[in-house]
Amino acid sequence: MAKSFYHFLMKYRHPMPKDPISHFANHAYEDHSFPKGSIDYDEISSYLEMNGHYLNNMAVFDEAWDHYIITEKD
């Protein structure tokens, strides 16, 4: 089983984020409702569209998802 997207994203957390993915990771960590166990693009995307007020642009999620697919998915 692949690592969840949230688990993958947490490697980008940084106390002084310098890029959009690190900002996203920090905010997702603080978002207690984030679908932490999900590996499903549509589920996470829908969640972020409704609840991801901390994302200025969904392109940040898409970029992070692309990295996730390349490095984590079976």
C-alpha positions, 0 to 999 in steps of 0.5 A, a space after each residue: 500500500 502506498 503512503 498517504 498523500 498527507 504522510 508524503 506532504 509532511 516531508 515538506 513541512 518547514 518552520 520557515 517555508 520558502 516555497 508554496 508546497 512547504 506553506 501547503 504542508 504547514 497548513 495541512 498539518 494544522 488542518 485537523 480535518 484533512 483526509 490524512 489517510 487518503 491516496 485518492 486525488 479526487 477525494 483530496 481535491 474535493 476536500 481542498 476545494 471546499 476547505 482549503 482556504 489556506 491554498 491560494 491556488 489549486 495548482 500548488 496541490 496539483 504540483 505536490 500531487 505530481 511529486 507524490 505520484 512520481 515518488 510514492 505510488 505503486 
